[in-house]
Amino acid sequence: MGDARFRWIVEVMDMRPADLVLEIGPGSGTSLEYLARELPRGRVLAVDRSATAIDRAARRNARHLDSGRITLWQKDFGRLDPDRVRADFDAPAGFDKILAVNVNAFWTKKRPTAELTVVRELLAPDGALFLCYGYDAASSGPKPEASELTRRLAESGFATTVTTHGDLLAVRAVRA
Ligand SMILES: C[S@@+](CC[C@H](N)C(=O)[O-])C[C@H]1O[C@@H](n2cnc3c(N)ncnc32)[C@H](O)[C@@H]1O
């Protein structure tokens, strides 16, 4: 089953065919189908701390796991060692794009310092972080004000651009 949120999100991300993408918290992995479609020569590393989520995402994306287009790791993003990630995923220059959809740590923590430090160290020099929030007609949940995200990102040295579409919010952040 598809999820129209991700159609908009991949548009906002302006994907290039050979991008290296890191997704934080893909949950059951519907987003990964949309990302993989845009990446004929690229690869996605998806990291989720939940074993159940990783299991579901693996079943949903088995074809792309086999081809190597998608890699799944069960890990807590804020505890990743960036040097180790670059080496183990063969991404010496870092990631072109980092995506997180409805991942609470970026706005419920007063200062998501650990998470944003890992992001900073894993982004390629011209890479961008996309923090996206929002729900489709079949679901709902908590969502930050754009200003809550942009303030936290600015405090950690990122410049931001905000885009919205219906209930969806995307904040693009690059190193200031
Ligand atoms: C609300 S769900 C969103 C799932 C999916 N992105 C979506 O929008 O449908 C949040 C997901 O992020 C994962 N998550 C939250 N904090 C995390 C962290 N620090 N490291 C890795 N995964 C995390 C959770 O396990 C969960 O699968």
Ligand as a Chemical Component Dictionary entry (heavy atoms), coordinates in Angstrom:
data_LIG
# 
_chem_comp.id                   LIG 
_chem_comp.type                 NON-POLYMER 
_chem_comp.pdbx_formal_charge   0 
_chem_comp.three_letter_code    LIG 
# 
loop_
_chem_comp_atom.comp_id 
_chem_comp_atom.atom_id 
_chem_comp_atom.alt_atom_id 
_chem_comp_atom.type_symbol 
_chem_comp_atom.charge 
_chem_comp_atom.model_Cartn_x 
_chem_comp_atom.model_Cartn_y 
_chem_comp_atom.model_Cartn_z 
_chem_comp_atom.pdbx_ordinal 
LIG C1  C1  C 0  6.307  7.751 14.535 1  
LIG S1  S1  S 1  7.312  6.535 13.803 2  
LIG C2  C2  C 0  7.411  7.140 12.134 3  
LIG C3  C3  C 0  7.658  6.048 11.141 4  
LIG C4  C4  C 0  7.790  6.534 9.679  5  
LIG N1  N1  N 0  8.898  7.448 9.527  6  
LIG C5  C5  C 0  6.509  7.179 9.220  7  
LIG O1  O1  O 0  6.439  8.397 9.142  8  
LIG O2  O2  O -1 5.562  6.449 8.930  9  
LIG C6  C6  C 0  8.931  6.943 14.431 10 
LIG C7  C7  C 0  9.977  5.891 14.080 11 
LIG O3  O3  O 0  11.261 6.405 14.433 12 
LIG C8  C8  C 0  11.980 5.432 15.162 13 
LIG N2  N2  N 0  12.928 6.152 16.044 14 
LIG C9  C9  C 0  12.604 7.089 16.983 15 
LIG N3  N3  N 0  13.723 7.547 17.568 16 
LIG C10 C10 C 0  14.768 6.879 16.990 17 
LIG C11 C11 C 0  16.181 6.909 17.178 18 
LIG N4  N4  N 0  16.756 7.704 18.094 19 
LIG N5  N5  N 0  16.955 6.106 16.421 20 
LIG C12 C12 C 0  16.394 5.277 15.490 21 
LIG N6  N6  N 0  15.055 5.205 15.281 22 
LIG C13 C13 C 0  14.252 5.998 16.003 23 
LIG C14 C14 C 0  10.904 4.632 15.907 24 
LIG O4  O4  O 0  11.361 3.344 16.263 25 
LIG C15 C15 C 0  9.799  4.594 14.855 26 
LIG O5  O5  O 0  9.933  3.490 13.979 27 
# 
loop_
_chem_comp_bond.comp_id 
_chem_comp_bond.atom_id_1 
_chem_comp_bond.atom_id_2 
_chem_comp_bond.value_order 
_chem_comp_bond.pdbx_ordinal 
LIG C1  S1  SING 1  
LIG S1  C2  SING 2  
LIG S1  C6  SING 3  
LIG C2  C3  SING 4  
LIG C3  C4  SING 5  
LIG C4  N1  SING 6  
LIG C4  C5  SING 7  
LIG C5  O1  DOUB 8  
LIG C5  O2  SING 9  
LIG C6  C7  SING 10 
LIG C7  O3  SING 11 
LIG C7  C15 SING 12 
LIG O3  C8  SING 13 
LIG C8  N2  SING 14 
LIG C8  C14 SING 15 
LIG N2  C9  SING 16 
LIG N2  C13 SING 17 
LIG C9  N3  DOUB 18 
LIG N3  C10 SING 19 
LIG C10 C11 SING 20 
LIG C10 C13 DOUB 21 
LIG C11 N4  SING 22 
LIG C11 N5  DOUB 23 
LIG N5  C12 SING 24 
LIG C12 N6  DOUB 25 
LIG N6  C13 SING 26 
LIG C14 O4  SING 27 
LIG C14 C15 SING 28 
LIG C15 O5  SING 29 
# 
